Every structure is written in structure tokens, then in C-alpha cells.
């Protein structure tokens, strides 16, 4: 089992960037509670609306707006595990996510690749999913595998199943992917169970986790709700990952974007914990600023680094396993 070094602890002298004090993080938390209680979030899925309503939220069924009371948020944060073990097919590749442990994954969602033989820039294929998984498997610096590219040579409706077949067969590290729907969460869970020898063993050693993204600003759309709920029922971790863009789908200033981001993630965590108390979740972020010249996400910019350092601080403040984009 792999336990990486702690960052930022006084005794270790590890490198850290403490963007906020606890008091400033608390201010962002209070602003988030205000947004969730008075503005609310759009929730597209009927089952999710019912779950929020049963837990005490105020529901506008016509507009599908859910106003979440502060105690619901606090209860969900307390119920979500502060430590998640991401099992690999080989136990030596198990990875522990907990407070201040810093690890690395590859970036995901590539849609084109330079062919290693021809040098041609082309769409990615199922064989490329397998190749990237093997490459990550060989890199000791990378702790878990996120689906790096997608199989565009298969039926898109079942592409996650093909992607999972390719990477589960080619890496012994823990794997993440976005499953598109709750139905495919069930199918992917069955695939992972077949790999490890059954559902009971999968719950003991979860080799697969899911990623889902709310739609900014403040929307839990159908697929996001389904993935959060089915993931909770499966016992596999769900990385609830906002991709807000400051100046585009969220306020241009850092504080406003963080409050928007925080509201999206915490609303997803409330849904998860109201589905199955104690379900593993990750506080995720690929939030960045929008390049106003091109209307594109400025991934890799200084602003991306600043935002995600701040997000990591918030995840640490809540004591939740956290996943953020690199600067």
C-alpha cells in the first residue's frame, strides 16, 4: 500500500501554498451555505429531487430548484469519509487518499494523439486507451490512472465499457473514468467485480472510481445525479469535479468562483450522503479561468494554479479527499 509524504505539516517541512487562513476558508463556507439555502441548485433528475426533499430541502418542482438547508450540508460533510483507499489490482499499488497526502495522476480526456508509428495527429482509438494505461502502469511517479484518452472507434453509447476493458486489462493501478450514466455505472461495477472475483471482493478492494461534473453555474444535471447516486450504492468512490470557468460560467474574481465551485461540489456530496451515508466521495476540481480572447479554458495558466491551490485548501478545510488540476 502506497502512502505518499505529507505536504505542509510543520514537522515535515513539506512544501505548501496556504492560500487562506481557517477564518477565510470559513467565510467562503458561510457564503456557500447562503447560496445553497437561498439561491439553490438546479437538479434535473426526479429521483435526486425526491432524495433532497426527503432530507429536508425545499423543492420547486416546476423549476427543479433545490434549496439546501445548512444543517444538511454540515451533516453530509461529517458523514463523507476523510480517508479513501484506492485499491490497485496489485496491493503494492494501493493508494491512500487522506489529509495532506499529495499524489499524482495523469491528465484525462484527450481526444487526439500523435501516432507513435506514423507521426500523424489522429483521433484516439481503443488501442490508445490500452497504451496509455500501460505507460502509466510503468511510471512510479503516477499513483492512479485516469482514462487518458477515449476510444472513438466504438459505439459512443457504450464507449465507457470499451475504455474500461482496455485500461483494466493494462494497468495494475487504481482507475478513474466518467461513466456517462447511472446505467453504465452498474455495468462498469459488474466489470470491475468480474476482475477481482465478485462484488464482495470489489467492496473490499475497489479498483475503480468514477468522475462526474456538475454543469456550471449550479446545476446537477441528469447524468451527474445518476452517477453520484449509483456510485454511492455501488460503494465505489465518486469524484465530484467542477469545471467552472472564471469569467465565463462563474464570477471573474477568485472568491466568487470558489463559492460557485464549492456550492456545486457540496450539493453533490449532500446527494451522495443522502443516498448512502458514508459513501466515498472526492472533492474535485478542474476549475480555471476563461481566456476571454478565445472563449477557452486556460488550463495550465497561473490562474488555474491559483484557483486549484485554493480549492485544495478548501478540501483540506473540510477534511475531504481532494483532486485538483495542476497549474
Kinemage of the C-alpha trace (Angstrom):
@kinemage 1
@onewidth
@group {chain A} dominant
@subgroup {mainchain}
@vectorlist {calphas} color= white
{ca unk a 1} P 0.000 0.000 0.000
{ca unk a 2} L 1.354 3.377 -1.024
{ca unk a 3} L 1.338 6.256 1.469
{ca unk a 4} L 2.905 9.338 -0.056
{ca unk a 5} L 4.566 12.044 2.012
{ca unk a 6} L 2.540 14.711 3.790
{ca unk a 7} L 2.780 18.263 2.471
{ca unk a 8} L 2.673 21.354 4.646
{ca unk a 9} L 2.908 19.796 8.095
{ca unk a 10} L 5.134 21.739 10.459
{ca unk a 11} L 7.136 18.709 11.499
{ca unk a 12} L 7.887 17.600 7.952
{ca unk a 13} L 8.656 20.991 6.454
{ca unk a 14} L 6.860 19.963 3.257
{ca unk a 15} L 6.147 22.455 0.509
{ca unk a 16} L 2.692 24.037 0.635
{ca unk a 17} L 0.792 27.057 -0.626
{ca unk a 18} L -1.655 28.095 2.079
{ca unk a 19} L -3.938 30.392 0.153
{ca unk a 20} L -6.360 31.010 3.014
{ca unk a 21} L -6.421 31.057 6.765
{ca unk a 22} L -9.042 28.949 8.504
{ca unk a 23} L -11.097 32.099 9.084
{ca unk a 24} L -11.038 32.958 5.383
{ca unk a 25} L -11.986 29.393 4.448
{ca unk a 26} L -14.856 29.653 6.934
{ca unk a 27} L -16.033 32.846 5.225
{ca unk a 28} L -16.146 31.001 1.881
{ca unk a 29} L -18.032 28.177 3.592
{ca unk a 30} L -20.606 30.609 5.029
{ca unk a 31} L -21.076 32.273 1.638
{ca unk a 32} L -21.568 28.823 0.097
{ca unk a 33} L -24.220 27.911 2.663
{ca unk a 34} L -26.012 31.143 1.813
{ca unk a 35} L -26.000 30.329 -1.903
{ca unk a 36} L -27.250 26.777 -1.319
{ca unk a 37} L -30.008 27.893 1.038
{ca unk a 38} L -31.295 30.990 -0.768
{ca unk a 39} L -30.338 30.611 -4.443
{ca unk a 40} L -30.267 26.818 -4.612
{ca unk a 41} L -29.126 24.446 -7.336
{ca unk a 42} L -30.888 23.097 -10.408
{ca unk a 43} L -31.417 19.326 -10.088
{ca unk a 44} L -32.593 17.596 -13.249
{ca unk a 45} L -33.177 14.039 -12.007
{ca unk a 46} L -36.532 13.189 -10.398
{ca unk a 47} L -35.084 10.591 -8.016
{ca unk a 48} L -32.467 13.074 -6.871
{ca unk a 49} L -35.158 15.718 -6.310
{ca unk a 50} L -37.024 13.231 -4.136
{ca unk a 51} L -33.851 12.418 -2.178
{ca unk a 52} L -33.180 16.086 -1.479
{ca unk a 53} L -36.807 16.639 -0.475
{ca unk a 54} L -36.828 13.632 1.861
{ca unk a 55} L -33.707 15.009 3.573
{ca unk a 56} L -35.359 18.369 4.262
{ca unk a 57} L -34.506 20.568 1.272
{ca unk a 58} L -37.072 22.988 -0.166
{ca unk a 59} L -38.030 21.884 -3.685
{ca unk a 60} L -39.516 23.959 -6.508
{ca unk a 61} L -40.712 21.052 -8.659
{ca unk a 62} L -41.687 23.256 -11.593
{ca unk a 63} L -38.277 24.916 -11.881
{ca unk a 64} L -36.389 21.926 -10.404
{ca unk a 65} L -34.585 24.220 -7.982
{ca unk a 66} L -33.402 22.675 -4.703
{ca unk a 67} L -32.647 24.924 -1.727
{ca unk a 68} L -30.427 23.044 0.690
{ca unk a 69} L -30.511 23.883 4.374
{ca unk a 70} L -27.186 24.466 6.126
{ca unk a 71} L -27.560 21.522 8.511
{ca unk a 72} L -27.875 19.180 5.507
{ca unk a 73} L -24.533 20.397 4.178
{ca unk a 74} L -22.816 20.116 7.547
{ca unk a 75} L -24.206 16.608 8.088
{ca unk a 76} L -23.026 15.469 4.637
{ca unk a 77} L -19.503 16.804 5.160
{ca unk a 78} L -19.332 14.990 8.502
{ca unk a 79} L -20.645 11.730 7.018
{ca unk a 80} L -18.298 11.618 3.998
{ca unk a 81} L -15.117 9.612 4.710
{ca unk a 82} L -11.960 11.649 5.280
{ca unk a 83} L -9.849 8.711 4.094
{ca unk a 84} L -10.359 6.693 0.919
{ca unk a 85} L -8.217 3.746 -0.173
{ca unk a 86} L -7.978 3.420 -3.937
{ca unk a 87} L -7.060 -0.209 -4.493
{ca unk a 88} L -4.985 -1.400 -7.417
{ca unk a 89} L -5.049 -4.856 -8.950
{ca unk a 90} L -1.725 -5.317 -7.186
{ca unk a 91} L -1.812 -4.431 -3.466
{ca unk a 92} L 1.523 -2.630 -3.731
{ca unk a 93} L -0.264 -0.130 -5.976
{ca unk a 94} L -2.992 0.663 -3.443
{ca unk a 95} L -3.113 4.407 -2.906
{ca unk a 96} L -4.272 6.152 0.279
{ca unk a 97} L -6.124 9.456 -0.060
{ca unk a 98} L -6.263 11.391 3.193
{ca unk a 99} L -5.461 14.753 4.730
{ca unk a 100} L -2.395 16.457 3.171
{ca unk a 101} L -1.054 13.391 1.354
{ca unk a 102} L -0.024 14.530 -2.102
{ca unk a 103} L -0.023 12.199 -5.094
{ca unk a 104} L -0.309 12.451 -8.854
{ca unk a 105} L -2.405 11.192 -11.735
{ca unk a 106} L -2.197 11.707 -15.479
{ca unk a 107} L -4.410 14.265 -17.165
{ca unk a 108} L -7.520 12.948 -18.866
{ca unk a 109} L -9.953 13.406 -21.719
{ca unk a 110} L -7.522 13.665 -24.642
{ca unk a 111} L -9.361 13.474 -27.975
{ca unk a 112} L -6.376 13.351 -30.355
{ca unk a 113} L -2.964 11.725 -30.288
{ca unk a 114} L 0.204 11.724 -32.377
{ca unk a 115} L 0.504 8.205 -33.779
{ca unk a 116} L 3.708 6.679 -32.454
{ca unk a 117} L 4.443 4.983 -35.787
{ca unk a 118} L 3.317 7.475 -38.431
{ca unk a 119} L 3.566 10.742 -36.506
{ca unk a 120} L 0.054 11.568 -37.745
{ca unk a 121} L -2.284 13.553 -35.495
{ca unk a 122} L -5.455 11.467 -35.348
{ca unk a 123} L -8.488 10.691 -33.217
{ca unk a 124} L -7.795 8.377 -30.308
{ca unk a 125} L -8.738 4.702 -30.515
{ca unk a 126} L -9.336 1.880 -28.072
{ca unk a 127} L -5.757 0.687 -28.554
{ca unk a 128} L -4.574 4.109 -27.357
{ca unk a 129} L -6.512 3.707 -24.115
{ca unk a 130} L -4.649 0.446 -23.546
{ca unk a 131} L -1.302 2.024 -24.463
{ca unk a 132} L -1.700 4.990 -22.104
{ca unk a 133} L -2.734 2.635 -19.286
{ca unk a 134} L 0.428 0.578 -19.808
{ca unk a 135} L 2.533 3.703 -19.857
{ca unk a 136} L 1.063 4.952 -16.557
{ca unk a 137} L 1.484 1.485 -15.079
{ca unk a 138} L 5.225 1.739 -15.719
{ca unk a 139} L 5.605 5.222 -14.191
{ca unk a 140} L 6.326 5.121 -10.468
{ca unk a 141} L 5.586 8.850 -10.171
{ca unk a 142} L 1.939 8.352 -11.191
{ca unk a 143} L -0.229 6.901 -8.417
{ca unk a 144} L -3.552 6.257 -10.183
{ca unk a 145} L -4.768 6.138 -13.794
{ca unk a 146} L -7.430 8.455 -15.126
{ca unk a 147} L -8.724 7.487 -18.561
{ca unk a 148} L -6.225 9.490 -20.565
{ca unk a 149} L -7.918 9.241 -23.966
{ca unk a 150} L -11.137 7.779 -25.320
{ca unk a 151} L -11.979 5.043 -27.810
{ca unk a 152} L -13.524 6.799 -30.807
{ca unk a 153} L -13.656 3.625 -32.878
{ca unk a 154} L -16.526 2.114 -30.866
{ca unk a 155} L -20.222 2.887 -30.358
{ca unk a 156} L -20.287 6.084 -28.243
{ca unk a 157} L -23.248 4.804 -26.229
{ca unk a 158} L -21.093 2.038 -24.727
{ca unk a 159} L -17.661 3.653 -25.081
{ca unk a 160} L -17.060 3.673 -21.282
{ca unk a 161} L -17.316 -0.133 -21.271
{ca unk a 162} L -14.724 -0.395 -24.036
{ca unk a 163} L -12.486 2.136 -22.294
{ca unk a 164} L -12.717 0.185 -19.039
{ca unk a 165} L -11.908 -3.096 -20.771
{ca unk a 166} L -8.817 -1.502 -22.303
{ca unk a 167} L -7.397 0.099 -19.168
{ca unk a 168} L -8.376 -2.558 -16.622
{ca unk a 169} L -6.502 -5.066 -18.769
{ca unk a 170} L -3.370 -2.925 -18.989
{ca unk a 171} L -2.693 -1.334 -15.607
{ca unk a 172} L -2.448 -2.697 -12.084
{ca unk a 173} L -3.114 0.768 -10.619
{ca unk a 174} L -6.430 2.198 -9.483
{ca unk a 175} L -8.533 3.606 -12.342
{ca unk a 176} L -10.905 6.554 -12.796
{ca unk a 177} L -13.334 7.306 -15.614
{ca unk a 178} L -16.507 9.214 -16.373
{ca unk a 179} L -19.259 6.642 -16.973
{ca unk a 180} L -21.873 8.854 -18.783
{ca unk a 181} L -24.929 7.440 -16.953
{ca unk a 182} L -26.144 5.558 -13.914
{ca unk a 183} L -26.896 2.543 -16.085
{ca unk a 184} L -23.255 2.367 -17.158
{ca unk a 185} L -22.122 2.758 -13.534
{ca unk a 186} L -23.924 -0.529 -12.864
{ca unk a 187} L -22.309 -2.229 -15.865
{ca unk a 188} L -18.839 -0.911 -15.021
{ca unk a 189} L -19.253 -2.065 -11.431
{ca unk a 190} L -20.074 -5.550 -12.724
{ca unk a 191} L -16.963 -5.468 -14.938
{ca unk a 192} L -14.731 -4.433 -12.047
{ca unk a 193} L -16.298 -7.134 -9.849
{ca unk a 194} L -15.506 -9.739 -12.507
{ca unk a 195} L -11.869 -8.619 -12.483
{ca unk a 196} L -11.426 -9.006 -8.716
{ca unk a 197} L -13.650 -12.059 -8.210
{ca unk a 198} L -17.069 -10.773 -7.150
{ca unk a 199} L -18.971 -7.858 -5.638
{ca unk a 200} L -17.903 -8.588 -2.069
{ca unk a 201} L -14.251 -8.519 -3.066
{ca unk a 202} L -14.792 -5.331 -5.053
{ca unk a 203} L -16.188 -3.619 -1.963
{ca unk a 204} L -13.159 -4.807 -0.009
{ca unk a 205} L -10.740 -3.728 -2.729
{ca unk a 206} L -12.341 -1.122 -5.019
{ca unk a 207} L -10.156 -0.933 -8.125
{ca unk a 208} L -12.375 1.550 -9.961
{ca unk a 209} L -13.769 5.013 -9.215
{ca unk a 210} L -15.995 7.379 -11.167
{ca unk a 211} L -15.798 11.039 -12.175
{ca unk a 212} L -18.769 13.296 -12.815
{ca unk a 213} L -19.023 17.028 -13.436
{ca unk a 214} L -21.800 19.398 -12.381
{ca unk a 215} L -22.627 21.981 -15.038
{ca unk a 216} L -21.673 25.496 -14.010
{ca unk a 217} L -23.266 27.522 -12.714
{ca unk a 218} L -25.027 25.465 -10.051
{ca unk a 219} L -26.534 22.566 -11.998
{ca unk a 220} L -26.678 18.889 -11.123
{ca unk a 221} L -27.821 17.538 -14.476
{ca unk a 222} L -29.352 14.118 -15.117
{ca unk a 223} L -26.181 12.109 -15.689
{ca unk a 224} L -24.379 13.747 -12.749
{ca unk a 225} L -27.213 12.845 -10.379
{ca unk a 226} L -27.386 9.271 -11.675
{ca unk a 227} L -23.638 8.728 -11.352
{ca unk a 228} L -23.494 10.162 -7.827
{ca unk a 229} L -26.394 8.006 -6.624
{ca unk a 230} L -25.386 4.765 -8.351
{ca unk a 231} L -21.781 5.274 -7.316
{ca unk a 232} L -22.881 5.623 -3.703
{ca unk a 233} L -24.919 2.426 -3.942
{ca unk a 234} L -22.019 0.550 -5.512
{ca unk a 235} L -19.635 1.521 -2.717
{ca unk a 236} L -17.167 2.890 -5.276
{ca unk a 237} L -15.816 6.411 -4.907
{ca unk a 238} L -17.216 9.264 -6.978
{ca unk a 239} L -15.034 12.254 -7.799
{ca unk a 240} L -17.461 15.188 -7.971
{ca unk a 241} L -15.477 17.607 -10.096
{ca unk a 242} L -16.495 21.130 -11.032
{ca unk a 243} L -15.165 22.650 -14.257
{ca unk a 244} L -16.318 26.219 -13.685
{ca unk a 245} L -14.597 28.922 -15.741
{ca unk a 246} L -13.989 32.245 -14.022
{ca unk a 247} L -15.265 34.998 -16.274
{ca unk a 248} L -17.464 32.565 -18.187
{ca unk a 249} L -19.645 30.199 -16.184
{ca unk a 250} L -18.629 31.616 -12.788
{ca unk a 251} L -17.659 35.056 -11.407
{ca unk a 252} L -14.422 36.501 -12.741
{ca unk a 253} L -12.929 37.033 -9.281
{ca unk a 254} L -11.311 34.237 -7.269
{ca unk a 255} L -13.633 34.410 -4.257
{ca unk a 256} L -16.798 34.318 -6.356
{ca unk a 257} L -15.593 31.383 -8.438
{ca unk a 258} L -14.631 29.465 -5.294
{ca unk a 259} L -18.071 29.962 -3.774
{ca unk a 260} L -19.733 28.811 -7.011
{ca unk a 261} L -17.378 25.824 -7.221
{ca unk a 262} L -17.887 24.939 -3.575
{ca unk a 263} L -21.665 25.062 -3.878
{ca unk a 264} L -21.635 22.663 -6.822
{ca unk a 265} L -19.375 20.140 -5.088
{ca unk a 266} L -21.099 20.299 -1.707
{ca unk a 267} L -24.558 19.887 -3.291
{ca unk a 268} L -23.260 16.712 -4.954
{ca unk a 269} L -21.847 15.478 -1.652
{ca unk a 270} L -25.212 16.091 0.016
{ca unk a 271} L -26.880 13.952 -2.678
{ca unk a 272} L -24.270 11.223 -2.239
{ca unk a 273} L -24.604 11.071 1.542
{ca unk a 274} L -28.394 11.163 1.411
{ca unk a 275} L -28.252 8.167 -0.941
{ca unk a 276} L -25.840 6.106 1.197
{ca unk a 277} L -24.454 7.559 4.410
{ca unk a 278} L -20.676 7.259 4.409
{ca unk a 279} L -20.345 6.742 0.637
{ca unk a 280} L -16.807 7.627 -0.504
{ca unk a 281} L -16.524 10.898 -2.427
{ca unk a 282} L -13.711 13.110 -3.673
{ca unk a 283} L -13.801 16.898 -3.607
{ca unk a 284} L -12.758 17.524 -7.205
{ca unk a 285} L -11.739 20.440 -9.397
{ca unk a 286} L -10.727 21.273 -12.902
{ca unk a 287} L -11.960 24.813 -12.368
{ca unk a 288} L -9.933 27.518 -14.094
{ca unk a 289} L -10.360 30.916 -15.730
{ca unk a 290} L -11.686 31.550 -19.217
{ca unk a 291} L -9.348 33.010 -21.799
{ca unk a 292} L -11.517 35.928 -22.918
{ca unk a 293} L -9.694 36.167 -26.258
{ca unk a 294} L -10.735 32.701 -27.395
{ca unk a 295} L -13.568 31.684 -25.057
{ca unk a 296} L -11.465 28.701 -23.980
{ca unk a 297} L -10.421 27.226 -20.644
{ca unk a 298} L -6.943 28.444 -19.719
{ca unk a 299} L -5.624 25.124 -18.432
{ca unk a 300} L -2.014 25.377 -17.269
{ca unk a 301} L -2.245 29.121 -16.639
{ca unk a 302} L -1.159 30.866 -13.404
{ca unk a 303} L -4.841 31.474 -12.687
{ca unk a 304} L -5.531 27.735 -12.918
{ca unk a 305} L -2.795 27.111 -10.366
{ca unk a 306} L -4.119 29.818 -8.032
{ca unk a 307} L -7.704 28.555 -8.215
{ca unk a 308} L -6.778 24.953 -7.613
{ca unk a 309} L -4.406 25.749 -4.771
{ca unk a 310} L -7.397 27.497 -3.206
{ca unk a 311} L -9.640 24.503 -3.946
{ca unk a 312} L -7.097 22.175 -2.328
{ca unk a 313} L -7.189 24.427 0.722
{ca unk a 314} L -10.972 24.121 0.877
{ca unk a 315} L -10.844 20.337 0.545
{ca unk a 316} L -8.301 20.273 3.354
{ca unk a 317} L -10.529 22.570 5.427
{ca unk a 318} L -13.402 20.099 5.087
{ca unk a 319} L -11.161 17.109 5.717
{ca unk a 320} L -12.201 15.513 2.409
{ca unk a 321} L -10.035 13.604 -0.090
{ca unk a 322} L -9.299 16.164 -2.788
{ca unk a 323} L -8.448 16.010 -6.509
{ca unk a 324} L -7.358 19.189 -8.301
{ca unk a 325} L -5.980 20.135 -11.702
{ca unk a 326} L -2.334 21.078 -11.920
{ca unk a 327} L -1.199 24.602 -12.597
